[in-house]
Amino acid sequence: MPLTMNRDVFITCAVTGGGGTQDRSPHVPRSPEQIAASAIAAAEAGAAIVHCHVRDPETGAPSRDLKLYREVTDRIRASGTDVVLNLTAGMGGDMIFGAPETPLPLSDKSDMVGASERVAHVLECLPEICTLDCGTMNFAEADYVMTNTPGMLQAMGGMMTEAGVKPEIEAFDTGHLWYAKQLVKDGILEADALVQLCMGVPWGAPNDMNTFMAMVNNVPADWTWSAFSLGRDQMPYVAASVLAGGNVRVGLEDNLMLDKGVLAENHQLVTRAREIIERMGARVMSPADVRDKLNLKKRAPK
């Protein structure tokens, strides 16, 4: 399949994530105030979308606290900086098994809750976009499984669509795209779907170019897609995504470094991505452009 470069590109900044990066860089935001400030700086640098998790302000551990999401949302919306808000809905599906000979009972560090609880903050805050991890997979650690069953995805996707929040399908492998197409076919998700191709996350799709293009070629022509990879491959994937016809994601959720030995801030990663995009001859889209493209409704401060 010949490549058609994308000439109008939006940047998503994944501001903080839920991984154990909080002690590896002082720039990883923890409190709602820090997360919102970092998101706003990323938007001012050129990110049209900010993708936000929340963390315990004291420990930096990932959290599902609705009050923290409410504060982040309100701070961003009240800032006067225009940006499309994308909240994660990936929390609450963590199964951590015991040792290979005694897998049950599950570790008390598991975090498994129902569909309604997993999207409670989405229904409360009503971001323009929220994520939907479209499959179950082994995820880096030996005994951890990221759990998203078809029934759970149907329930969560249905609630997101009914609330008028656009799901961003997070696809970590080709099978996740396969099931996302089924969700559209079943009427759970709307036909003009949005998908994020998540490359290089153990043990999903490796981030070699053959696998990447297999993922790209499995995205329906009428969907909008973006892609990212991790660590040192974050910026090369900015160029690869634009060249292959997609949009880009950068941010501290996926990469802590600006250059070798230089810890990054989110706005610096966005600036670097913008420079790559523009030097390739493409235009960086504004939040208003993205709303028009994705048929989003701008949310005012509540």
Salt bridges, closest charged atoms under 4 A:
ASP8 OD1 - ARG283 NE 2.75
ASP23 OD1 - ARG30 NH2 2.94
GLU71 OE2 - ARG75 NE 2.90
ASP74 OD1 - ARG70 NH2 2.90
ASP82 OD1 - ARG291 NH2 2.83
ASP82 OD1 - LYS298 NZ 3.56
ASP111 OD1 - ARG64 NH2 2.92
GLU117 OE2 - ARG64 NH1 3.08
GLU124 OE2 - ARG70 NH1 3.12
GLU124 OE2 - LYS302 NZ 3.60
GLU128 OE2 - ARG291 NE 2.52
GLU170 OE2 - ARG249 NH1 3.15
ASP192 OD1 - LYS166 NZ 3.41
GLU253 OE1 - HIS51 NE2 3.54
GLU253 OE2 - HIS53 NE2 3.51
GLU253 OE2 - ARG249 NH2 3.43
ASP254 OD2 - ARG249 NE 2.88
ASP259 OD2 - ARG272 NH2 3.28
GLU265 OE1 - HIS267 NE2 3.71
GLU278 OE2 - ARG274 NE 3.04
ASP289 OD2 - ARG283 NH1 2.92
